[in-house]
Amino acid sequence: MNEHEFNRMVDQLMYNLEEVLDNCASDIDSESSSGMLTLTVESNKSQIILSRQVVSREIWLADTSGGFHFTLREGQWRDTQDNMRLEEKLEKAILAQANERVVLNFSDL
């Protein structure tokens, strides 16, 4: 995948995530800037941060449990360490930090 395709995919993923959270997660604010999406849980000020890494073609996720790297494999963003899908990690992070259950699906991007 070239740089343009990578950026388009990550832009769409971040946009879709913001849309889902705007529609269902009442306690989470999102801010997008310079290839990074910051989700802030208003009740406790904890953050979940997604950032694009263009050179390595990865998405990095940071939350209160640590940092994770995701690469696109067979049409899904997968953790480079445990192969978990990005959606699953985000759902767990949101549940842990905001106590809100969301369902995410990035496979159509």
C-alpha positions in Angstrom: 0.0 0.0 0.0 1.4 3.4 -0.9 1.4 6.5 1.3 -1.8 8.0 -0.3 -3.8 4.7 0.2 -2.6 4.4 3.8 -3.5 8.0 4.7 -6.9 7.6 3.0 -7.6 4.4 5.0 -6.5 5.9 8.3 -8.5 9.1 7.7 -11.6 7.1 7.0 -11.1 4.9 10.1 -10.6 7.9 12.4 -13.6 9.7 10.9 -15.8 6.5 11.4 -14.6 6.2 15.0 -15.5 9.8 15.7 -19.0 9.3 14.2 -19.7 6.2 16.2 -18.6 7.9 19.4 -20.6 11.0 18.7 -23.7 8.9 18.3 -23.3 6.6 21.2 -20.6 7.5 23.8 -21.9 10.4 25.8 -18.9 10.8 28.0 -16.1 10.8 25.3 -14.9 13.9 23.5 -12.7 13.5 20.4 -10.2 15.8 18.8 -8.4 15.2 15.6 -5.1 17.0 14.7 -2.1 16.3 12.5 -2.8 12.6 12.0 -3.7 11.9 15.6 -7.1 11.3 17.2 -7.4 12.0 20.9 -10.4 10.6 22.8 -10.9 12.2 26.2 -13.2 10.6 28.8 -14.8 13.7 30.5 -15.6 12.0 33.8 -12.0 11.1 34.6 -9.9 13.0 32.0 -8.2 9.7 30.8 -7.2 9.6 27.2 -7.1 7.1 24.3 -4.8 8.2 21.5 -4.7 6.9 17.9 -1.8 8.1 15.7 -0.7 7.2 12.2 2.8 6.2 11.5 3.2 6.8 7.8 6.7 5.4 7.3 5.9 2.0 9.0 2.3 2.0 7.7 1.1 1.4 11.2 -1.6 2.8 13.5 -0.4 3.3 17.1 -2.9 3.1 20.0 -2.1 4.4 23.5 -4.4 4.0 26.5 -4.1 3.5 30.2 -3.0 -0.1 29.8 -0.1 0.7 27.4 0.9 1.2 23.8 0.1 -1.0 20.8 1.1 -1.1 17.2 -1.3 -2.2 14.4 -0.6 -3.2 10.9 -3.0 -4.0 8.1 -3.2 -7.8 7.5 -5.8 -9.4 5.3 -8.0 -6.3 5.4 -7.9 -5.8 9.2 -5.8 -3.7 11.5 -4.1 -6.3 13.7 -1.9 -5.8 16.8 1.7 -6.7 15.9 2.2 -8.5 19.2 -1.0 -10.5 19.9 -2.8 -10.2 16.6 -6.0 -8.7 18.2 -8.1 -6.5 16.0 -7.9 -2.7 16.5 -11.7 -2.7 17.0 -11.4 -5.1 19.9 -8.6 -3.2 21.6 -10.5 0.1 21.3 -13.7 -1.5 22.6 -11.9 -2.8 25.6 -10.1 0.5 26.2 -13.4 2.5 26.0 -15.1 0.1 28.3 -12.2 0.2 30.8 -11.7 3.9 30.8 -15.3 5.3 30.1 -17.4 2.4 31.3 -19.2 2.5 28.0 -19.8 -0.4 25.7 -19.4 0.4 22.0 -19.3 -1.8 18.9 -16.8 -1.0 16.2 -16.3 -2.4 12.8 -13.5 -1.1 10.5 -13.5 -4.1 8.1 -15.4 -2.2 5.4 -12.9 0.6 5.1 
